[in-house]
Amino acid sequence: MARVPIDPADGREIENLIVRYAELVDDGDFAGVGELLAHTTHRGSGAPHLRS
């Protein structure tokens, strides 16, 4: 898969999101995780992942 260049400002926002997510999980604030991700769009490769 080809890599898409990311604007440095967008990259910083992604880093901040990941850090904030980790802080909320570490604190056990899962309601906060829900609020953090409430207006996000999640995408994957499209291939199903099956657990065995």
MARLUMPA-567239 format. One record per residue (C-alpha): x, y, z. Coordinates in steps of 0.2 Angstrom, whole numbers, plus 5000, padded with zeros to 4 digits. Example, Ala and Ser with C-alpha at 12.3 -4.5 7.8 and 13.67 -1.06 7.14 Angstrom:
// MARLUMPA-567239
<kedo <5062, 4978, 5039>>
<kedo <5068, 4995, 5036>>
END
This chain:
// MARLUMPA-567239
<kedo <5000, 5000, 5000>>
<kedo <5007, 5017, 4995>>
<kedo <5010, 5029, 5010>>
<kedo <5001, 5046, 5009>>
<kedo <5011, 5061, 5015>>
<kedo <5004, 5069, 5031>>
<kedo <5005, 5087, 5034>>
<kedo <5016, 5090, 5050>>
<kedo <5001, 5099, 5059>>
<kedo <4990, 5084, 5056>>
<kedo <5004, 5072, 5062>>
<kedo <5005, 5082, 5078>>
<kedo <4986, 5082, 5081>>
<kedo <4987, 5063, 5078>>
<kedo <5001, 5061, 5091>>
<kedo <4991, 5072, 5103>>
<kedo <4976, 5061, 5101>>
<kedo <4985, 5045, 5104>>
<kedo <4993, 5052, 5120>>
<kedo <4977, 5058, 5126>>
<kedo <4969, 5041, 5123>>
<kedo <4983, 5033, 5132>>
<kedo <4981, 5045, 5147>>
<kedo <4962, 5041, 5148>>
<kedo <4964, 5023, 5147>>
<kedo <4978, 5023, 5161>>
<kedo <4966, 5033, 5172>>
<kedo <4952, 5021, 5168>>
<kedo <4942, 5035, 5161>>
<kedo <4932, 5025, 5148>>
<kedo <4918, 5038, 5147>>
<kedo <4932, 5051, 5143>>
<kedo <4938, 5039, 5129>>
<kedo <4920, 5038, 5122>>
<kedo <4919, 5057, 5122>>
<kedo <4937, 5058, 5114>>
<kedo <4932, 5047, 5100>>
<kedo <4913, 5051, 5099>>
<kedo <4915, 5061, 5082>>
<kedo <4929, 5051, 5074>>
<kedo <4928, 5040, 5059>>
<kedo <4937, 5023, 5060>>
<kedo <4944, 5015, 5045>>
<kedo <4953, 4999, 5042>>
<kedo <4960, 4989, 5028>>
<kedo <4943, 4982, 5024>>
<kedo <4949, 4964, 5026>>
<kedo <4939, 4955, 5040>>
<kedo <4949, 4949, 5055>>
<kedo <4944, 4933, 5062>>
<kedo <4949, 4926, 5079>>
<kedo <4952, 4908, 5080>>
END
